[in-house]
C-alpha cells in the first residue's frame, strides 16, 4: 500500500469528501466545541485535544451546504495543514480508499480555479472530492485565527 495514494473518506450532507491519509492524525468522536469570539465563520470554535488547542472547521461552509448543529454521532478529523493542526467536522467517516494516479482527476482539469478541492477520485461508482486542506482557510481567516488563537 502506497500511503501517498490513500485517502480518508468522510461524508457531509450525503457528499463524499476525502483528505490525504498523510495529513490525518486521528479521528475522534465529537466533543464539545468552545466558541471563540471574532472567529471567522468557518471556525466553529476550539477543542482541547491532548493538551493542544485546535480550531474546529466547518467544511460545510466552504461547500455551500446548509449549516447544522454538531451531533453526538459526528466525528472530528484531526489533520495537519502546512501551518497548523485543525479538526474538521464529519457526519461520518467511511474509511480509507487507495487510488491510482489514473483514478484521480486534478481539480483544475475539471474546472479551472476550483477552490478547496485538490482533485476528484471515482471509487465504486461514487465521486469523491479531495479537500485541499491548505486552501480551506482564506488568507484573512488564517491571519484572524493566528491573532485570536491562544499560544502555549
N, C-alpha and C positions, 0 to 999 in steps of 0.2 A: 504494500500500500504506500503510495506517494502522498505524504501529508500535505504537500503544496497543492494537490488536486482534490482535497477533501473539503466538504462544506458541512456546516451545522445548519440544518434546515429548521425554520420556525414559521409559525403562521400568525397572521394578523388579518382579521376580517375575511377569513377563508382564502387569503392570498398566501402563496408560498414565497418566503424570502429566505435568504441564507447569508451566512458570514463564513469567511475562510476559517477553517479549523485552527490554523496557525494564530489567528487573532483572538480566539476564545480561550479564556482561562477556566471558566467554570459556569455551570448552570445551576441556579438555586431556586427554591420556592420563593414566591413573592413575600415580601416583608413590608412593614410599614415604612412609608417614604416620608421623610421630613421635608416640608415645603421650604423653599429658600426665597426670601423676598427679593424682588427685582431680577429674578432669573429669567432667561429667555423662555418663550412659550414651549419650546421643545423639551425643556428641562422640567420634569415633574417635581424634582427635589433631590435629596441626597439620602444615601443609606450609609450605615457604618458596617463595612464588610471586613471582618478580621482586623479591626483597628484602623482601617483606611476609609476615609470619607470619599465616597464615589457618587458622581452625579448620575441620576436616572433619567434616561432619554425616552421620550415617547415618539417612536419611529412613525406611528400613525400620522403624526403632524406632517412629516415630510412627504408621505404618500397620499395626502389629502383624504385620509379616511376619517370618519367621524370620531370625535373624542369619546372615550368611555372610561368609566372608573376602573381602577385595577381590581381584579378579582382574586380571591384566595387561591384559585387554581392556576393563576398566571405564573409564569416563570420569569426570572431575571437572568439574562445572559451577560455575564461579566466578561468584557472584552477590552482589548487594547487598541487605541488609535495610535498614531505616530507620536502624540503628545501627552496622552492621559489614559487612565483606565475609566471605562464607563459601564453602566448597566443598561441594557435595552429590555424593555417590557415585551414579552411574547405571550400570546394567548396559549400557545402550545409549542413544544419542541418535538419535531418529528424524527430526530436522529441525525445520522451522518450519511452523506452521499459522496461517493467517489465519482469523478468525471474525468473524461479525457479532453484534451485541447479541442478535438473535433466536436465535442458536445457543447462547448461554450461559444457564444457569440458576444463579442465585445459590445458594450453599450453604444459606443459612437458609430458602430455599423448599423445599429437598429435605428437610432435617432440621434444625430449629432447634437451635442450639448445636453444630453440626458443627464440630469443631476441625480446624485445619491445612489446610482446604480453602476457597478463595475461591469456587469455582463449578465447574460441570461443563459441558463442551462436547461435543456429539456431532459426530464427524467421521468420514466414511467408515464409518459403522456402528459405530464404537467410541466408548465413553465415555472422556473424558479429564478427570481430576481436576486442577484448577488449584491448586497448592500456595500457601498463604498464608505466604510467607517470614517475615513479621514475627511470625507466631504459632507458628513451628516450635519456638522455644525458649520454655520457660516462664520466668516472671519470675525464679524462684530459680536456674534454669540460666543465665540471662543474667547474673545477679549473680555466680554462681560463676565463669563464664567470664571476666567482667571482672576478677575477683580473681586468676585464675591466668595470664591471658594476659600475655606479655612485651610491654611497651610500648616503642616505639623512643624 
